[in-house]
Each structure stands twice: as structure tokens, then as C-alpha cells.
Amino acid sequence: MSVVWCVIDSPIGSLRVATDTQGLYRIEFPPLRPPAPPSGESWLEGRSPILDAAAAQLRDYFEGRRNTFDLPLSPRGTAFQRRVWDELLRIPYGRTISYGELARRVGNPSASRAVGAANGRNPLPIVVPCHRVIGTGGALTGFAGGLPIKAFLLRLEGALPHTDLRLV
């Protein structure tokens, strides 16, 4: 499989955005390391219409002009992971839910830990809004980009107080 990627600047640092022939494949947070393609994949730095659209939509999101994304998605994962990721897309902009609520929504109320693990393996953060899942009682827990970035994204969306939108 061939993957094309580029790096885009954002208020949370440089993001690596990658696409395959089907759609958006991966978004990676800083610090960026050289791509380490899985076996059978070739990664090439470049441009594509999907990457250009993703860059424009992410820029609009960070500037407060977009609260949903309209991109073809091509994440790889198990059936359970994909079910969790599909449910993440249903969490409205500016809202949060708990891991327990997410487990209920995917039809397995006792699977909070499994849901948390699937959430943590989301290859398309921001676009598939895993940052909108929080711990019981409102605690910010677990995020691949780190808790300061999770807090930044939730503040940007109005789900946390806008006391300071700087990345800390």
C-alpha cells in the first residue's frame, strides 16, 4: 500500500497527515519522528487532493471556522476499534462523554477499558474526536498527544473554560 504524507503547522505543533488511495489514513502529533511504515507500506512525502483538503479543514478548525470535517477516512483497525471510532464521530463539537458512556453507546457497558484502549489507538485524532472522551467526573485522562493538547482542543471547542487558549 502506498501512503502519501505531509507536515502541517498548527497551534499544537507540526502534525503529520497521511493518506492512502481511499482517504485520510493517519494524523500524528509532535514530536514527529521519521515515518516508520508497517510492513507492506511505502510512505512518500508529497501532496494529494485529500491532504490539501485535510490541511485546509484542520486550519479552519483551529481558527474556529469549522466544527465538523468532511473528508474520506481510511483508518485501519479491528471491527471493535472501528465501531468505537465510528461512535466518536457522533460526539458533537463542544461536548464530552465519559469512557463508560462510550462503552454503553457501542453496546458493551462493561467494556470501558477496552473502549479506552480503542480510543487510544485512534489513528485520526482531531478529525475522529477522541479528545472528547473524558474520565468519570470530568477528569482529562489518556490522550496520545498529551493532556495539554487535549485540554487545548476542548477549550478551543468550548468544552472547557476559555481561561487561556495557549498550549501549556
N, C-alpha and C positions, 0 to 999 in steps of 0.2 A: 504494500500500500504506500502511496506517495502522499506526503504531508508537506504543505507549504506554510511557512510561518513568518511573522514579522514582530517587531517590538514596537509598542506604542507607549507614549508617555501619558501619565495620568497623575492626579493629585496624590495617589497612594504609591507612586513609583512606576518604574517601567514594567509593563505587562507583556508577556509573550503570548501572542494569539496565534493559534494554528488551525488549519482547516484541511480536510481531506476532500475528495471529489463530491461527497454527499452534503457536507455542511461544516459548521463550526465544530472543531474536534477537541480543543483544549485551550484553557486560559491559565497561565502560570503567573504567580505573584513573585515579587522580588524577595530575596536576591536571586537574580536569574543566573543559572549555571548553563554551560553548554548543553544543548539538547542531547538527551540520551534516548534515542528511539528504541522502542521494543523490537525484538526480533521480527524481521519481515517488513519493517517500515523504513522508508528513506525520508529524511527530513531535509528540506531545502529552504533556505531563506529566500523570500520573494514576495510577490503581491498576487492578489486574485480579487475578483469581484466580491467574494464573501468576506475576505479580510478587509477590503476597503469599506464595506458596509458595516462590519463589526467595529472598526475603528471609529467611524462616524457616529454610530449609535452609542458606543461607550463614551465618546466625547460629549454627546448630548446628555447622556445620563449624568455624568459628573458635573455638567453645567446646569443641571436642574431642568432641562428641557424635555426629558424622556423618562417615563416610569414603566415602560414595557419595552421588550425587544422583539423585533420582527426579523429573525434570522433562521435559516435552516440549521438544525442541530444534528450532530453526529457523534454523540458520546458513546463510549464503549463500556459495557458493564454487564453484570448478571441481570437476570429478569427482575430480581428483588431490588437491586440498585436502581434499575431504570424505573421501576414503579415508584420508588421514593423520589427520584429526581423529577418524574412527571408531576408528583404531588407538590414538590417545591414550587413548580411553575404556577400553581394555583394560589399561593400565598400572595395577597395583594401588596402592592407597593406601600411602604409606610406601616406595615403591620408585622407582628411577630407571632409565632406559635411556639409551644414547647415541644421537646422531643416526644413526650408522651402523647400529645395531641397529634403529632405527625404519625406516630405509630398507629393510633386509632384510625386516622384517615387512610392509611394503607391497608387497613383491615386486620391488624395484628397488635392489639392494645398492649400485649405483654412484651413487645419487641423493641422497647426504647433503645436498648444498647445496640441492637442490630441496625436500627434506623439511624442511630448516631454514627455508626461505622459507615453506612452507605452515604450518609450526608457528608462525612469527611472524605470520601473518595470521589465526590462530585468533580468531574473534570472541567466543568464550565462555571466556576464561581462568578458571581455578579449576575450573569445572564440567567443562570439557573440559581435562584437566590437562596443558597444555603445559609447565608448570613442572617436570614430572617428567622432562623430556628434558634431558640434560646433555652436555657435551663429553667426548670420549675422555679417560680418565684422571681423570674426576670434576670437571673444571672447570665452574663455573657460567658459561654463556655465553648471550647473547641472550635477553632477555625484555622484552616490551612494557611491563611495569610497572616495569622496572628490576631490577638484580641484588639489591639489598637486599630487595625484596619476594619475589623468587624464593627467596632464602635463608630468609626468614621462613616462607614456605609449606612448604618442605622440612623446616625444623626443626619446625614445627607437626605435620607428618605423621611425624616421627621418621626421616626420610631423611638428615638432617644432625644432628650432635650438638646437644643442647639446652643448649648453654653459656649462651645468652641468647636469649630469645624476643622481645626488644624489636626493633622495626623500627629499623635504623640508617641 
